[in-house]
Every structure is written in structure tokens, then in C-alpha cells.
Amino acid sequence: QLQLVESGGGLVQPGGSLRLSCAASGFTLDYYVIGWFRQAPGKEREGVSCISSSDSSTYYADSVKGRFTISRDNAKNTVYLQMNSLKPEDTAVYYCAAPFIADPIEKLLPYEYDYWGQGTQVTVAS
């Protein structure tokens, strides 16, 4: 019943911006941590950012801190990832995910998450 669907990916030039959306169904965002992850060709999936359900605390990988911003709209049951100053190394398939437990200890590690979307492609190139 719990489903996540990503959208908003595309092709953008270095230095450009994109906003990704993660729409949830079958559960209420208020009670879940939501994470964003990415996987580039030949690379392992890595954590990008997450937002808590209780107080909207946010967490970012060092590689994106200061450039990406995660937010949520509970009325729309949607989490967003605003990506600015994009670099070619940001190119990857981006996934949103939710854990089964309320508050995972390692918030940016993929194994802590149980429910995954299908991903949306982000390509940063000239």
C-alpha cells in the first residue's frame, strides 16, 4: 500500500537547478522520515539528504550541503529536493525512500530504508 513516486528529473547544464518531487500514497508523511538517495552508473547507491517527521530536521551529505535543500508539504503528502549549482558529478538516478522504523540511526544509509520509489534521472552536462 505504501508507494513513493519521484518526478522532476531531466537534463540541466552545470550551475543550473532542478526540483525533484517525491509523492507518497498509502501513508502520511507526518510520521515518516523521508530520504533522497542517488546512484550513478557503476557506483553504489548513496544518501543525499533526509528530513525528519517530528521536527523537520534535515540532513545532507557533505557533497551537496549548501547546494541542495530538502523540504516537505504535508498537505500534499510530498517531499521536495531543490538542487542548485548542479555539477556533472551530481548526475545519477535519484530515489526517495522511507524507513519502516520511525527514526533510523544512520539516516543517509540505504539499508535503513524499506520503501523505495522507481527513481528519476538527473543529468548535468554542457
N, C-alpha and C positions, 0 to 999 in steps of 0.2 A: 504493500500500500504506500509506503514511503518512497517518493520519487523526487529526483532533482534533475533539472534541465538547464544547461548552460546555453547562453547566446551572447552575441556581441563581438565575436572574433572577426578577424579579417586581416587584410594586408595594409600595413602602415609604414611610412618612412621613418628612419631613425630620428628621434626627437619628437615624434608625434604622440598622439594619445588615443586610447580606446577605453571604453567602459564595458566590462563584462557583467552579465546578469546571471543569477542563479535562482530560478523559480522553484519553489518547493510545493509539494502536494502530499496529502496523507499525514501531515503532522504540522504542528505550529512552531514557527521559528523562535518564539519567545523562550522555549525550553531546550533549545539545541545550540551547541557550538557549531559554527559553520566554517569550514576551511577551504582555501583555494590552494590547489597544487598544480604543478606543470610537469610535463615530460617532453623532452626534446629527443629527436631521433638518436638512438644509440646510447641514451642516458637513462638513469633511473629516475623514477618519479620523485620530485622534491616538493617540500612545503614552501608556499609563498606567503600566505597570510591567513589569519583566522580571527573570528570575532566571537566573543562570549555571549551567552544568552542572558546572563543575570545582570551584568552592568555594562555591557557593550565594550568591555576591554578589548584591545586589539593587539595583535602580534604580527611581526613581519620578519621575514628572512633578511639578513644583512644586505643581500644583493639587491633588494628592492626598497629598502627603507628610505623614506624621503621622496620616493617617486610614485609608489602605489598607495592607495587608500582604500580600505575596506569599510563598508557601511551596510546597514540593513534597514528595510522598510517593513515593519511588522504587519502593517495594514495590507500590503501587497504580498506578504509571505515571500519576500525576495531579498537576497543579499547581492551587493554590487562590489565590483573591484574596479576602481578607477586607476588606470595606468597612464602615467605621464612620463615624458622624457624617455621614451622607449628606445631600447638598444637592440642591435641584432641578436645578442645573446639571450634576449627575452623570448625569442622565437621558440614556440612549443605548443603542444596541445594543453589547454588549461581545463582543469576539472574542479568542480566544487564537491564537497563531501560533508557528511555528518557522522558523528560517532554514536554508538549505542549508549555508552555511558554519558553521564551529564557533563563531566568535566575531565577530559583526558589530561594525563600528566604531561606527556610530550605533545604539545599542541600542533606542531608542524611536522610530525612524522606520519607517513601514510598508514602504517599499521594500526594506528589508534582509531582509524575511521572505518565505518562499516557500510555506509550508504553513499554511492557514487553516481554522478551524472555521466553522460556519454562523452563529454568534452567538447571544446570549441577551439578551433585552430587560430593561433595568433602568429602572424609572420611579420617580422620587422626587417625591411630590406629597402635599399635605394632603388 
